[in-house]
Amino acid sequence: MQAVQLEKSINNSDWTNPDSSLIDVNDLPDIPGYHILVQPVFVKEKTKGGIIIPEKLKDDIAYLTTVGRVLKLGDLAYKDKEKFPSGPWCKKGDFILVRLYSGTRFKVHGNEFRILNDDQVEAVVEDPRGYSRA
């Protein structure tokens, strides 16, 4: 049996879309304290090759993603000068890397979101399409 390297055959840009403009942030809950509201990258309906992605697979991809867009910051996020002496790690609109199981997950109108603590941000990335879970 021949081993296949999936990281070369499957690319996040085939099924993810960083554009979350379909979501109205006013429909989302206010985030109090030191929390951050993040939306995992949006999963496309079809791949570039025209393959329709089943709902179950889209849910699995969204659940396992480690990249998301910051939608809201709580009123106390990054205000602790001792913990964040150089300032905020991210801002609204940034794409961030987070740990796989971090945050509280919930759905609004079928879209998944996470509430994270401000210190759970691992990195800020320019374009999320090149990133995938190792």
N, CA, C and O atoms as a GROMACS GRO file, in nm:
protein
  536
    1MET      N    1   0.084  -0.118   0.000
    1MET     CA    2   0.000   0.000   0.000
    1MET      C    3   0.089   0.124   0.000
    1MET      O    4   0.187   0.130   0.073
    2GLN      N    5   0.055   0.221  -0.080
    2GLN     CA    6   0.133   0.343  -0.092
    2GLN      C    7   0.072   0.451  -0.003
    2GLN      O    8  -0.049   0.471  -0.002
    3ALA      N    9   0.158   0.520   0.072
    3ALA     CA   10   0.113   0.629   0.158
    3ALA      C   11   0.092   0.754   0.074
    3ALA      O   12   0.170   0.783  -0.017
    4VAL      N   13  -0.012   0.828   0.104
    4VAL     CA   14  -0.043   0.952   0.033
    4VAL      C   15  -0.028   1.067   0.131
    4VAL      O   16  -0.080   1.060   0.242
    5GLN      N   17   0.043   1.170   0.092
    5GLN     CA   18   0.059   1.287   0.177
    5GLN      C   19  -0.058   1.381   0.152
    5GLN      O   20  -0.063   1.450   0.050
    6LEU      N   21  -0.152   1.384   0.246
    6LEU     CA   22  -0.273   1.463   0.228
    6LEU      C   23  -0.247   1.613   0.227
    6LEU      O   24  -0.320   1.688   0.162
    7GLU      N   25  -0.145   1.658   0.300
    7GLU     CA   26  -0.123   1.801   0.305
    7GLU      C   27  -0.090   1.859   0.168
    7GLU      O   28  -0.106   1.978   0.147
    8LYS      N   29  -0.043   1.775   0.076
    8LYS     CA   30  -0.013   1.823  -0.058
    8LYS      C   31  -0.136   1.814  -0.149
    8LYS      O   32  -0.145   1.888  -0.247
    9SER      N   33  -0.230   1.726  -0.118
    9SER     CA   34  -0.346   1.709  -0.205
    9SER      C   35  -0.468   1.788  -0.157
    9SER      O   36  -0.559   1.815  -0.235
   10ILE      N   37  -0.471   1.825  -0.030
   10ILE     CA   38  -0.583   1.900   0.025
   10ILE      C   39  -0.531   2.033   0.076
   10ILE      O   40  -0.439   2.037   0.158
   11ASN      N   41  -0.589   2.139   0.030
   11ASN     CA   42  -0.546   2.272   0.068
   11ASN      C   43  -0.666   2.346   0.126
   11ASN      O   44  -0.776   2.335   0.072
   12ASN      N   45  -0.646   2.420   0.233
   12ASN     CA   46  -0.757   2.493   0.294
   12ASN      C   47  -0.828   2.584   0.195
   12ASN      O   48  -0.949   2.601   0.205
   13SER      N   49  -0.755   2.642   0.100
   13SER     CA   50  -0.820   2.734   0.006
   13SER      C   51  -0.919   2.661  -0.085
   13SER      O   52  -1.001   2.726  -0.150
   14ASP      N   53  -0.912   2.528  -0.092
   14ASP     CA   54  -1.009   2.453  -0.172
   14ASP      C   55  -1.150   2.459  -0.112
   14ASP      O   56  -1.248   2.451  -0.186
   15TRP      N   57  -1.160   2.472   0.019
   15TRP     CA   58  -1.294   2.467   0.079
   15TRP      C   59  -1.323   2.576   0.181
   15TRP      O   60  -1.434   2.582   0.235
   16THR      N   61  -1.227   2.662   0.208
   16THR     CA   62  -1.254   2.769   0.303
   16THR      C   63  -1.255   2.904   0.234
   16THR      O   64  -1.194   2.922   0.129
   17ASN      N   65  -1.324   2.996   0.296
   17ASN     CA   66  -1.337   3.130   0.244
   17ASN      C   67  -1.321   3.225   0.362
   17ASN      O   68  -1.400   3.218   0.456
   18PRO      N   69  -1.222   3.313   0.360
   18PRO     CA   70  -1.203   3.401   0.475
   18PRO      C   71  -1.309   3.509   0.486
   18PRO      O   72  -1.314   3.580   0.587
   19ASP      N   73  -1.393   3.524   0.385
   19ASP     CA   74  -1.494   3.629   0.387
   19ASP      C   75  -1.612   3.589   0.473
   19ASP      O   76  -1.686   3.496   0.440
   20SER      N   77  -1.629   3.659   0.584
   20SER     CA   78  -1.743   3.631   0.671
   20SER      C   79  -1.842   3.747   0.664
   20SER      O   80  -1.913   3.774   0.761
   21SER      N   81  -1.848   3.814   0.550
   21SER     CA   82  -1.933   3.932   0.537
   21SER      C   83  -2.082   3.898   0.541
   21SER      O   84  -2.165   3.988   0.549
   22LEU      N   85  -2.115   3.769   0.534
   22LEU     CA   86  -2.256   3.729   0.539
   22LEU      C   87  -2.313   3.742   0.680
   22LEU      O   88  -2.434   3.737   0.698
   23ILE      N   89  -2.226   3.760   0.779
   23ILE     CA   90  -2.268   3.766   0.918
   23ILE      C   91  -2.282   3.911   0.962
   23ILE      O   92  -2.191   3.991   0.943
   24ASP      N   93  -2.396   3.944   1.019
   24ASP     CA   94  -2.417   4.077   1.076
   24ASP      C   95  -2.376   4.071   1.223
   24ASP      O   96  -2.442   4.004   1.302
   25VAL      N   97  -2.270   4.140   1.259
   25VAL     CA   98  -2.220   4.132   1.397
   25VAL      C   99  -2.320   4.187   1.498
   25VAL      O  100  -2.309   4.158   1.617
   26ASN      N  101  -2.418   4.265   1.453
   26ASN     CA  102  -2.520   4.315   1.544
   26ASN      C  103  -2.614   4.204   1.591
   26ASN      O  104  -2.680   4.219   1.694
   27ASP      N  105  -2.619   4.092   1.517
   27ASP     CA  106  -2.701   3.978   1.556
   27ASP      C  107  -2.631   3.890   1.659
   27ASP      O  108  -2.691   3.798   1.714
   28LEU      N  109  -2.504   3.918   1.686
   28LEU     CA  110  -2.425   3.835   1.776
   28LEU      C  111  -2.426   3.894   1.917
   28LEU      O  112  -2.449   4.014   1.935
   29PRO      N  113  -2.401   3.810   2.017
   29PRO     CA  114  -2.405   3.860   2.154
   29PRO      C  115  -2.291   3.958   2.182
   29PRO      O  116  -2.184   3.951   2.122
   30ASP      N  117  -2.316   4.050   2.276
   30ASP     CA  118  -2.209   4.137   2.324
   30ASP      C  119  -2.114   4.053   2.408
   30ASP      O  120  -2.156   3.964   2.481
   31ILE      N  121  -1.986   4.082   2.398
   31ILE     CA  122  -1.884   4.004   2.467
   31ILE      C  123  -1.831   4.087   2.584
   31ILE      O  124  -1.764   4.188   2.563
   32PRO      N  125  -1.860   4.045   2.706
   32PRO     CA  126  -1.814   4.122   2.821
   32PRO      C  127  -1.672   4.082   2.864
   32PRO      O  128  -1.621   3.976   2.825
   33GLY      N  129  -1.611   4.167   2.943
   33GLY     CA  130  -1.484   4.134   3.007
   33GLY      C  131  -1.369   4.118   2.911
   33GLY      O  132  -1.356   4.192   2.814
   34TYR      N  133  -1.287   4.020   2.940
   34TYR     CA  134  -1.162   3.999   2.867
   34TYR      C  135  -1.177   3.895   2.756
   34TYR      O  136  -1.081   3.827   2.722
   35HIS      N  137  -1.296   3.883   2.700
   35HIS     CA  138  -1.322   3.783   2.598
   35HIS      C  139  -1.313   3.840   2.456
   35HIS      O  140  -1.319   3.961   2.435
   36ILE      N  141  -1.298   3.748   2.359
   36ILE     CA  142  -1.291   3.782   2.217
   36ILE      C  143  -1.390   3.692   2.144
   36ILE      O  144  -1.396   3.572   2.170
   37LEU      N  145  -1.469   3.749   2.054
   37LEU     CA  146  -1.560   3.672   1.972
   37LEU      C  147  -1.494   3.646   1.837
   37LEU      O  148  -1.453   3.740   1.768
   38VAL      N  149  -1.483   3.519   1.801
   38VAL     CA  150  -1.413   3.478   1.679
   38VAL      C  151  -1.505   3.390   1.595
   38VAL      O  152  -1.579   3.307   1.648
   39GLN      N  153  -1.499   3.409   1.463
   39GLN     CA  154  -1.569   3.320   1.372
   39GLN      C  155  -1.465   3.239   1.296
   39GLN      O  156  -1.378   3.296   1.230
   40PRO      N  157  -1.473   3.106   1.306
   40PRO     CA  158  -1.382   3.024   1.224
   40PRO      C  159  -1.402   3.055   1.076
   40PRO      O  160  -1.508   3.102   1.036
   41VAL      N  161  -1.299   3.029   0.996
   41VAL     CA  162  -1.311   3.058   0.854
   41VAL      C  163  -1.436   2.993   0.798
   41VAL      O  164  -1.472   2.881   0.836
   42PHE      N  165  -1.501   3.062   0.709
   42PHE     CA  166  -1.626   3.019   0.649
   42PHE      C  167  -1.599   2.905   0.552
   42PHE      O  168  -1.507   2.914   0.471
   43VAL      N  169  -1.677   2.799   0.559
   43VAL     CA  170  -1.658   2.683   0.471
   43VAL      C  171  -1.747   2.699   0.348
   43VAL      O  172  -1.867   2.721   0.360
   44LYS      N  173  -1.685   2.688   0.230
   44LYS     CA  174  -1.756   2.705   0.103
   44LYS      C  175  -1.857   2.592   0.081
   44LYS      O  176  -1.851   2.487   0.145
   45GLU      N  177  -1.949   2.616  -0.010
   45GLU     CA  178  -2.047   2.515  -0.050
   45GLU      C  179  -1.984   2.410  -0.142
   45GLU      O  180  -2.020   2.293  -0.137
   46LYS      N  181  -1.889   2.454  -0.228
   46LYS     CA  182  -1.823   2.366  -0.325
   46LYS      C  183  -1.673   2.391  -0.326
   46LYS      O  184  -1.627   2.499  -0.290
   47THR      N  185  -1.598   2.290  -0.366
   47THR     CA  186  -1.454   2.307  -0.386
   47THR      C  187  -1.431   2.377  -0.519
   47THR      O  188  -1.524   2.396  -0.597
   48LYS      N  189  -1.305   2.415  -0.545
   48LYS     CA  190  -1.273   2.478  -0.673
   48LYS      C  191  -1.306   2.385  -0.790
   48LYS      O  192  -1.339   2.432  -0.899
   49GLY      N  193  -1.297   2.255  -0.768
   49GLY     CA  194  -1.326   2.158  -0.874
   49GLY      C  195  -1.473   2.131  -0.893
   49GLY      O  196  -1.510   2.051  -0.980
   50GLY      N  197  -1.561   2.196  -0.814
   50GLY     CA  198  -1.705   2.180  -0.830
   50GLY      C  199  -1.767   2.072  -0.743
   50GLY      O  200  -1.887   2.044  -0.756
   51ILE      N  201  -1.689   2.011  -0.655
   51ILE     CA  202  -1.744   1.908  -0.567
   51ILE      C  203  -1.823   1.975  -0.455
   51ILE      O  204  -1.771   2.062  -0.385
   52ILE      N  205  -1.948   1.934  -0.439
   52ILE     CA  206  -2.034   1.990  -0.334
   52ILE      C  207  -1.994   1.926  -0.201
   52ILE      O  208  -1.986   1.804  -0.189
   53ILE      N  209  -1.970   2.011  -0.102
   53ILE     CA  210  -1.927   1.963   0.030
   53ILE      C  211  -2.052   1.937   0.115
   53ILE      O  212  -2.131   2.028   0.136
   54PRO      N  213  -2.070   1.813   0.164
   54PRO     CA  214  -2.186   1.781   0.248
   54PRO      C  215  -2.184   1.861   0.379
   54PRO      O  216  -2.078   1.898   0.430
   55GLU      N  217  -2.303   1.887   0.433
   55GLU     CA  218  -2.315   1.964   0.556
   55GLU      C  219  -2.233   1.905   0.671
   55GLU      O  220  -2.168   1.979   0.745
   56LYS      N  221  -2.235   1.774   0.686
   56LYS     CA  222  -2.160   1.709   0.794
   56LYS      C  223  -2.011   1.737   0.781
   56LYS      O  224  -1.945   1.766   0.881
   57LEU      N  225  -1.958   1.729   0.661
   57LEU     CA  226  -1.816   1.757   0.639
   57LEU      C  227  -1.785   1.903   0.664
   57LEU      O  228  -1.681   1.935   0.722
   58LYS      N  229  -1.876   1.994   0.622
   58LYS     CA  230  -1.855   2.136   0.648
   58LYS      C  231  -1.852   2.163   0.798
   58LYS      O  232  -1.771   2.243   0.845
   59ASP      N  233  -1.939   2.096   0.874
   59ASP     CA  234  -1.938   2.111   1.020
   59ASP      C  235  -1.806   2.061   1.078
   59ASP      O  236  -1.749   2.124   1.167
   60ASP      N  237  -1.758   1.947   1.028
   60ASP     CA  238  -1.631   1.891   1.077
   60ASP      C  239  -1.515   1.984   1.046
   60ASP      O  240  -1.427   2.004   1.131
   61ILE      N  241  -1.512   2.041   0.927
   61ILE     CA  242  -1.404   2.132   0.888
   61ILE      C  243  -1.406   2.256   0.977
   61ILE      O  244  -1.302   2.298   1.027
   62ALA      N  245  -1.524   2.313   0.997
   62ALA     CA  246  -1.536   2.432   1.082
   62ALA      C  247  -1.496   2.401   1.225
   62ALA      O  248  -1.433   2.483   1.292
   63TYR      N  249  -1.533   2.281   1.273
   63TYR     CA  250  -1.501   2.244   1.411
   63TYR      C  251  -1.352   2.226   1.430
   63TYR      O  252  -1.298   2.261   1.535
   64LEU      N  253  -1.284   2.173   1.329
   64LEU     CA  254  -1.142   2.142   1.342
   64LEU      C  255  -1.050   2.254   1.298
   64LEU      O  256  -0.928   2.240   1.305
   65THR      N  257  -1.104   2.365   1.254
   65THR     CA  258  -1.018   2.473   1.209
   65THR      C  259  -0.949   2.541   1.327
   65THR      O  260  -1.002   2.544   1.438
   66THR      N  261  -0.833   2.595   1.300
   66THR     CA  262  -0.758   2.668   1.403
   66THR      C  263  -0.740   2.814   1.365
   66THR      O  264  -0.665   2.886   1.430
   67VAL      N  265  -0.809   2.857   1.259
   67VAL     CA  266  -0.799   2.995   1.213
   67VAL      C  267  -0.937   3.059   1.218
   67VAL      O  268  -1.036   2.997   1.180
   68GLY      N  269  -0.942   3.183   1.265
   68GLY     CA  270  -1.069   3.254   1.269
   68GLY      C  271  -1.050   3.404   1.259
   68GLY      O  272  -0.939   3.455   1.272
   69ARG      N  273  -1.161   3.473   1.236
   69ARG     CA  274  -1.159   3.620   1.227
   69ARG      C  275  -1.215   3.678   1.356
   69ARG      O  276  -1.317   3.633   1.407
   70VAL      N  277  -1.146   3.778   1.409
   70VAL     CA  278  -1.191   3.848   1.530
   70VAL      C  279  -1.308   3.939   1.491
   70VAL      O  280  -1.294   4.027   1.407
   71LEU      N  281  -1.423   3.916   1.555
   71LEU     CA  282  -1.541   3.996   1.526
   71LEU      C  283  -1.567   4.103   1.631
   71LEU      O  284  -1.608   4.214   1.599
   72LYS      N  285  -1.542   4.069   1.758
   72LYS     CA  286  -1.566   4.163   1.868
   72LYS      C  287  -1.464   4.139   1.979
   72LYS      O  288  -1.418   4.026   2.000
   73LEU      N  289  -1.430   4.246   2.049
   73LEU     CA  290  -1.345   4.237   2.168
   73LEU      C  291  -1.427   4.286   2.288
   73LEU      O  292  -1.501   4.383   2.279
   74GLY      N  293  -1.411   4.216   2.400
   74GLY     CA  294  -1.478   4.258   2.522
   74GLY      C  295  -1.420   4.390   2.573
   74GLY      O  296  -1.311   4.430   2.533
   75ASP      N  297  -1.493   4.455   2.662
   75ASP     CA  298  -1.451   4.586   2.711
   75ASP      C  299  -1.322   4.582   2.793
   75ASP      O  300  -1.255   4.685   2.806
   76LEU      N  301  -1.285   4.466   2.846
   76LEU     CA  302  -1.162   4.455   2.925
   76LEU      C  303  -1.051   4.379   2.851
   76LEU      O  304  -0.943   4.358   2.907
   77ALA      N  305  -1.076   4.339   2.728
   77ALA     CA  306  -0.975   4.262   2.652
   77ALA      C  307  -0.848   4.346   2.635
   77ALA      O  308  -0.854   4.459   2.588
   78TYR      N  309  -0.736   4.290   2.673
   78TYR     CA  310  -0.602   4.349   2.661
   78TYR      C  311  -0.584   4.476   2.743
   78TYR      O  312  -0.495   4.556   2.712
   79LYS      N  313  -0.664   4.498   2.845
   79LYS     CA  314  -0.650   4.616   2.930
   79LYS      C  315  -0.552   4.595   3.045
   79LYS      O  316  -0.508   4.691   3.107
   80ASP      N  317  -0.518   4.470   3.075
   80ASP     CA  318  -0.426   4.438   3.183
   80ASP      C  319  -0.283   4.470   3.138
   80ASP      O  320  -0.224   4.395   3.060
   81LYS      N  321  -0.228   4.582   3.186
   81LYS     CA  322  -0.096   4.629   3.142
   81LYS      C  323   0.017   4.537   3.188
   81LYS      O  324   0.123   4.533   3.125
   82GLU      N  325  -0.003   4.464   3.297
   82GLU     CA  326   0.100   4.370   3.344
   82GLU      C  327   0.105   4.247   3.254
   82GLU      O  328   0.212   4.194   3.225
   83LYS      N  329  -0.010   4.201   3.211
   83LYS     CA  330  -0.018   4.082   3.127
   83LYS      C  331   0.014   4.112   2.981
   83LYS      O  332   0.070   4.027   2.911
   84PHE      N  333  -0.020   4.231   2.936
   84PHE     CA  334   0.002   4.271   2.796
   84PHE      C  335   0.077   4.404   2.791
   84PHE      O  336   0.021   4.506   2.750
   85PRO      N  337   0.204   4.404   2.833
   85PRO     CA  338   0.278   4.531   2.839
   85PRO      C  339   0.302   4.597   2.703
   85PRO      O  340   0.320   4.718   2.695
   86SER      N  341   0.301   4.517   2.597
   86SER     CA  342   0.324   4.575   2.464
   86SER      C  343   0.194   4.606   2.391
   86SER      O  344   0.196   4.645   2.274
   87GLY      N  345   0.081   4.591   2.458
   87GLY     CA  346  -0.048   4.623   2.397
   87GLY      C  347  -0.123   4.500   2.349
   87GLY      O  348  -0.081   4.387   2.375
   88PRO      N  349  -0.235   4.521   2.278
   88PRO     CA  350  -0.319   4.411   2.232
   88PRO      C  351  -0.247   4.319   2.135
   88PRO      O  352  -0.164   4.364   2.056
   89TRP      N  353  -0.279   4.192   2.141
   89TRP     CA  354  -0.222   4.093   2.049
   89TRP      C  355  -0.296   4.092   1.916
   89TRP      O  356  -0.238   4.054   1.814
   90CYS      N  357  -0.423   4.134   1.916
   90CYS     CA  358  -0.501   4.136   1.792
   90CYS      C  359  -0.607   4.245   1.804
   90CYS      O  360  -0.628   4.303   1.910
   91LYS      N  361  -0.673   4.271   1.691
   91LYS     CA  362  -0.780   4.371   1.687
   91LYS      C  363  -0.895   4.317   1.602
   91LYS      O  364  -0.882   4.215   1.535
   92LYS      N  365  -1.007   4.386   1.606
   92LYS     CA  366  -1.123   4.347   1.527
   92LYS      C  367  -1.083   4.340   1.379
   92LYS      O  368  -1.019   4.431   1.326
   93GLY      N  369  -1.123   4.229   1.312
   93GLY     CA  370  -1.092   4.211   1.172
   93GLY      C  371  -0.969   4.126   1.146
   93GLY      O  372  -0.951   4.079   1.033
   94ASP      N  373  -0.884   4.104   1.246
   94ASP     CA  374  -0.765   4.022   1.229
   94ASP      C  375  -0.802   3.874   1.216
   94ASP      O  376  -0.900   3.829   1.274
   95PHE      N  377  -0.721   3.801   1.139
   95PHE     CA  378  -0.729   3.655   1.138
   95PHE      C  379  -0.628   3.604   1.240
   95PHE      O  380  -0.513   3.647   1.241
   96ILE      N  381  -0.673   3.512   1.325
   96ILE     CA  382  -0.586   3.463   1.431
   96ILE      C  383  -0.579   3.311   1.429
   96ILE      O  384  -0.670   3.243   1.381
   97LEU      N  385  -0.470   3.259   1.482
   97LEU     CA  386  -0.455   3.115   1.507
   97LEU      C  387  -0.489   3.090   1.652
   97LEU      O  388  -0.445   3.163   1.741
   98VAL      N  389  -0.569   2.986   1.676
   98VAL     CA  390  -0.605   2.948   1.812
   98VAL      C  391  -0.584   2.797   1.826
   98VAL      O  392  -0.574   2.726   1.726
   99ARG      N  393  -0.577   2.751   1.948
   99ARG     CA  394  -0.564   2.608   1.970
   99ARG      C  395  -0.694   2.538   1.931
   99ARG      O  396  -0.802   2.597   1.936
  100LEU      N  397  -0.682   2.414   1.893
  100LEU     CA  398  -0.793   2.338   1.837
  100LEU      C  399  -0.917   2.337   1.928
  100LEU      O  400  -1.028   2.359   1.880
  101TYR      N  401  -0.900   2.312   2.055
  101TYR     CA  402  -1.015   2.297   2.144
  101TYR      C  403  -1.036   2.417   2.235
  101TYR      O  404  -1.107   2.406   2.334
  102SER      N  405  -0.977   2.530   2.204
  102SER     CA  406  -0.991   2.646   2.292
  102SER      C  407  -1.122   2.719   2.267
  102SER      O  408  -1.178   2.716   2.157
  103GLY      N  409  -1.169   2.782   2.370
  103GLY     CA  410  -1.287   2.865   2.360
  103GLY      C  411  -1.418   2.791   2.378
  103GLY      O  412  -1.424   2.668   2.379
  104THR      N  413  -1.523   2.871   2.392
  104THR     CA  414  -1.659   2.820   2.402
  104THR      C  415  -1.721   2.828   2.264
  104THR      O  416  -1.726   2.936   2.204
  105ARG      N  417  -1.769   2.716   2.213
  105ARG     CA  418  -1.826   2.709   2.080
  105ARG      C  419  -1.978   2.720   2.087
  105ARG      O  420  -2.042   2.664   2.176
  106PHE      N  421  -2.034   2.795   1.991
  106PHE     CA  422  -2.180   2.804   1.980
  106PHE      C  423  -2.214   2.841   1.836
  106PHE      O  424  -2.128   2.884   1.760
  107LYS      N  425  -2.341   2.825   1.800
  107LYS     CA  426  -2.387   2.858   1.666
  107LYS      C  427  -2.498   2.962   1.673
  107LYS      O  428  -2.580   2.962   1.765
  108VAL      N  429  -2.498   3.051   1.574
  108VAL     CA  430  -2.605   3.149   1.555
  108VAL      C  431  -2.644   3.139   1.409
  108VAL      O  432  -2.560   3.156   1.320
  109HIS      N  433  -2.770   3.111   1.382
  109HIS     CA  434  -2.822   3.096   1.245
  109HIS      C  435  -2.738   2.996   1.165
  109HIS      O  436  -2.713   3.017   1.046
  110GLY      N  437  -2.694   2.889   1.229
  110GLY     CA  438  -2.620   2.784   1.162
  110GLY      C  439  -2.471   2.810   1.145
  110GLY      O  440  -2.401   2.724   1.092
  111ASN      N  441  -2.421   2.925   1.188
  111ASN     CA  442  -2.280   2.958   1.177
  111ASN      C  443  -2.211   2.943   1.312
  111ASN      O  444  -2.264   2.984   1.415
  112GLU      N  445  -2.093   2.881   1.310
  112GLU     CA  446  -2.020   2.857   1.435
  112GLU      C  447  -1.937   2.978   1.475
  112GLU      O  448  -1.881   3.048   1.390
  113PHE      N  449  -1.931   3.000   1.606
  113PHE     CA  450  -1.850   3.106   1.664
  113PHE      C  451  -1.779   3.051   1.787
  113PHE      O  452  -1.818   2.947   1.841
  114ARG      N  453  -1.676   3.122   1.831
  114ARG     CA  454  -1.606   3.086   1.955
  114ARG      C  455  -1.587   3.212   2.038
  114ARG      O  456  -1.562   3.320   1.986
  115ILE      N  457  -1.598   3.194   2.169
  115ILE     CA  458  -1.561   3.299   2.262
  115ILE      C  459  -1.432   3.254   2.328
  115ILE      O  460  -1.427   3.149   2.391
  116LEU      N  461  -1.328   3.335   2.312
  116LEU     CA  462  -1.196   3.303   2.367
  116LEU      C  463  -1.157   3.404   2.473
  116LEU      O  464  -1.211   3.515   2.478
  117ASN      N  465  -1.065   3.366   2.558
  117ASN     CA  466  -1.001   3.462   2.648
  117ASN      C  467  -0.898   3.539   2.566
  117ASN      O  468  -0.846   3.487   2.467
  118ASP      N  469  -0.867   3.660   2.607
  118ASP     CA  470  -0.773   3.742   2.530
  118ASP      C  471  -0.633   3.683   2.523
  118ASP      O  472  -0.556   3.717   2.432
  119ASP      N  473  -0.597   3.596   2.617
  119ASP     CA  474  -0.463   3.537   2.614
  119ASP      C  475  -0.458   3.403   2.540
  119ASP      O  476  -0.356   3.335   2.544
  120GLN      N  477  -0.565   3.364   2.474
  120GLN     CA  478  -0.568   3.238   2.399
  120GLN      C  479  -0.531   3.255   2.252
  120GLN      O  480  -0.534   3.158   2.177
  121VAL      N  481  -0.498   3.375   2.211
  121VAL     CA  482  -0.456   3.400   2.073
  121VAL      C  483  -0.312   3.353   2.058
  121VAL      O  484  -0.224   3.397   2.132
  122GLU      N  485  -0.288   3.265   1.962
  122GLU     CA  486  -0.154   3.210   1.941
  122GLU      C  487  -0.074   3.295   1.842
  122GLU      O  488   0.046   3.312   1.860
  123ALA      N  489  -0.139   3.349   1.738
  123ALA     CA  490  -0.070   3.430   1.638
  123ALA      C  491  -0.173   3.504   1.554
  123ALA      O  492  -0.290   3.465   1.547
  124VAL      N  493  -0.129   3.610   1.489
  124VAL     CA  494  -0.210   3.683   1.392
  124VAL      C  495  -0.154   3.650   1.255
  124VAL      O  496  -0.033   3.652   1.235
  125VAL      N  497  -0.243   3.618   1.159
  125VAL     CA  498  -0.200   3.582   1.023
  125VAL      C  499  -0.266   3.677   0.922
  125VAL      O  500  -0.378   3.724   0.944
  126GLU      N  501  -0.196   3.704   0.813
  126GLU     CA  502  -0.248   3.792   0.710
  126GLU      C  503  -0.359   3.727   0.628
  126GLU      O  504  -0.466   3.785   0.610
  127ASP      N  505  -0.332   3.606   0.578
  127ASP     CA  506  -0.426   3.537   0.491
  127ASP      C  507  -0.445   3.394   0.545
  127ASP      O  508  -0.351   3.316   0.544
  128PRO      N  509  -0.564   3.360   0.590
  128PRO     CA  510  -0.586   3.230   0.654
  128PRO      C  511  -0.588   3.111   0.559
  128PRO      O  512  -0.583   2.997   0.604
  129ARG      N  513  -0.595   3.135   0.429
  129ARG     CA  514  -0.612   3.025   0.335
  129ARG      C  515  -0.494   2.930   0.330
  129ARG      O  516  -0.512   2.814   0.292
  130GLY      N  517  -0.374   2.972   0.366
  130GLY     CA  518  -0.259   2.885   0.359
  130GLY      C  519  -0.237   2.802   0.483
  130GLY      O  520  -0.147   2.718   0.486
  131TYR      N  521  -0.318   2.822   0.586
  131TYR     CA  522  -0.298   2.756   0.714
  131TYR      C  523  -0.394   2.639   0.729
  131TYR      O  524  -0.509   2.646   0.688
  132SER      N  525  -0.344   2.531   0.787
  132SER     CA  526  -0.429   2.416   0.817
  132SER      C  527  -0.375   2.348   0.943
  132SER      O  528  -0.261   2.370   0.984
  133ARG      N  529  -0.457   2.268   1.001
  133ARG     CA  530  -0.420   2.194   1.123
  133ARG      C  531  -0.316   2.089   1.089
  133ARG      O  532  -0.330   2.018   0.989
  134ALA      N  533  -0.214   2.079   1.170
  134ALA     CA  534  -0.105   1.981   1.145
  134ALA      C  535  -0.144   1.846   1.201
  134ALA      O  536  -0.067   1.750   1.190
   0.00000   0.00000   0.00000
